[in-house]
Amino acid sequence: MTPKSEHLVDLIFKKLKTYKNKKIFLEKKSLNKFILLLFKEN
């Protein structure tokens, strides 16, 4: 993963973890996998 995409994952993770209206169970590793899946070309 490139530093730029790693930074993007960090930003998304922080935003989701500070979201107060609903409880969100999220692990950074899972988020990272999900984002890699989105970027992956078939």
N, C-alpha and C positions, 0 to 999 in steps of 0.2 A: 504494500500500500504506500502510495506516495505521501510525503509530508503534508501536501495540500489537502488530500482526501482525509488523512488522519485528523487534521485540524477541523475539517467539516464535521466529522463524526463526533469529535469532542464538543463542538458547539451545539449540535443537535442533542447530544446526551445531556448536557448541562441545562438546556432549555426544557427538555422533557422532565428532568428530575426536579425542576423548580416549579413545574406546573401544579398549581394548588387546587384547582377545581375538582380534580379526580385523582384518586390514587393510581399511580402507574408503577407496576413492577417491571423494572427494566435492568438488564445487565449490559454493561458496555460491550462485552464480547458478542452478545446476541445482536445488538444494534450494528456492530461492525460487520458481522456476517450478512445481515439483511442488506446493508448499504452496498456491500461488495456484490451481492446478488443483483441488485438493481443496476449496477454499473457494468456488470459482466455481459459481454456480447455473446450471442449464441452462434 
